[in-house]
Amino acid sequence: MAKNMKEKAARIAENKDKRARACAKFIRISPYKVRVVLDLVRGKGVAEAVAILDNCTKAGALPIKKVVQSAAANAEHNLGMNPADLYIAECYADMGPTLKRMQPMAHGRGFRILKRTSHITVILDAKA
């Protein structure tokens, strides 16, 4: 049993993605709103993406900027990559858990309010 587990761990380590990544979880903004901003920076260089996010007025720009800068720091510190050569290879926002709240309405009714959360992931790669 232990031999199979060690072999499986070796296979996973061998196939592990060698690109720098960062993930922000449980961000209290809807992923629908975050994806609009992610479309602006996908495929851009890190410096250009940070400049775009600085000037973007959308609410999702600030958490995305933090994730991009974190991924760049991970690339520089953990993988020894040059920050000037990095670009955003992949970025996506997945749905996190939803907080359910109630809004009281007339005649004793209550309408459900869904407060959505996001998991934002940014993967950087070096320009070839």
CORWOPE-V715861 format. One record per helix or strand of 2 or more residues. SS is the DSSP state (2 for helix, 1 for strand). FROM is the first residue (numbers start at 1). TO is the last residue. Records with the same first field share a line. If there is no record, write none. Layout:
# CORWOPE-V715861
SS = FROM-TO  FROM-TO
This chain:
# CORWOPE-V715861
2 = 2-15  31-41  46-55  61-78  83-85  106-108
1 = 20-27  86-95  99-104  110-115  118-126
